[in-house]
Amino acid sequence: QVQLVESGGGLVHSGGSLRLSCAASGSIFSGNTMGWYRQGPGKQRELIAAITSGGSTNYADSVKGRFTISRDNAKNTVTLEMNSLEPEDTAVYYCNYRWTIITYWGQGTQVTVSS
């Protein structure tokens, strides 16, 4: 079992910034991938950024250049720096842990961007 605890969501004006953090605990295996997904109102959950334990990253086109994902393997944490936020970024953001076919989700944290 892996537990994921997110923090850092909130309300911000358009153009502002937020930082999301996720702390993983439990049976953490090396070679995992951690990432952030989001689900906006009436939309499907989508991957926005992921990072492997080796540091390789990938981003959704919609956030490239604005969001940065990073991780601390020693602390089992992953962080998402979000800049130049837009109202379209409003969503519940979920931390994700994946190792082989095993995946775990955090409880989600709300990000609201006002225009």
N, C-alpha and C positions, 0 to 999 in steps of 0.2 A: 504494500500500500504506500502511496505517496500522497502527502497532504500539501496543498498549495494555498497560500494565504496572500491575497493581493491587498495593496494599499495605494493611495495617492489619487484616486479619482476626485471629481468635484465639478464645480461650475467655473467657467472661465469665459472671458469675452473673446470674440473673434480676433485672431492675431496673437492671442496669448499662448502660454506654454503650460504644460503639466508634465509631471514625472510619475509614472506608474512603477511600482515595485512588486515583486512576487518572490516569496520565500518558500522553498521546497524543503520538506522533511520526510523522513521515513526511509523506505528502501530505494535509495538513489543509486542507479547504475551508471557507470561511465559509458561514454558513447551515446548519451541521450541528446535529444533536441528539445529546447524550450522555446516557447513562442507566445505571441499575443494574437488573439482573435477578437473580433468585435461583432456585435449584432445590433444594428440600428432598428428603429421602429419599423415594423412591417418588412424587415429584410432578413435574409438568411445570414447565419454566422459565417464570417469570412476571415481567412488568415491575413494578417497585415504585416507581421514580421516574425522571423524565426532565427534562432542561432544554435549552432551545434556546440558540443562541448569543446570542439577544436577551434571555435570562433568564426566559422563560416556563417554568413548571414544571407537572408533573402527578404525582400520587401514587396508588398503589393505596390503596383504602379501608383495608386492613389496617395501613397504616403512617402514615396521615395523623395529624398531631399528634405523632408520635414521631420520625419521620425528616425530615431536611432535606437537600436536595440543593443544591449550589452549584457554580460553575465560575469559573475564571480563564481568560479567553480569551487573554490575553497569554502564559500559560504552558501553555495547552492541557491543563489539568487539571480534573478533576471530583471533588468530594468528597461523601461521604454521611455525615452525622452521624446516628448511631443512638442514641436514648435509650429508656429504659424497655423494654429488650429483654426478650423473652419466649422461653421454650423453643421456641415455634412459629416463631420467627425463625431457628432453626438451619437453615443451608443453605449451599451454595456460592454466592457472590455474584460476578456477572460484570459487568464494565464493557462498555458497548456504545457504539459510534460509528456514527452513521447520517447519510448524505448522499445525497439522492435515493433510489435503490434500492440503493445501496452500503452494506453494513454490515460492521463488524468487531467481533470479540469479544476480550476479554482471556482470560487463562488460568484465571481464577477464583481466589477466595480463600475459605477456609473460615471460617465464623462459627458458633460453637457456644455456645449459651446453656444453662447448667445451671440446674436448678430448685432 
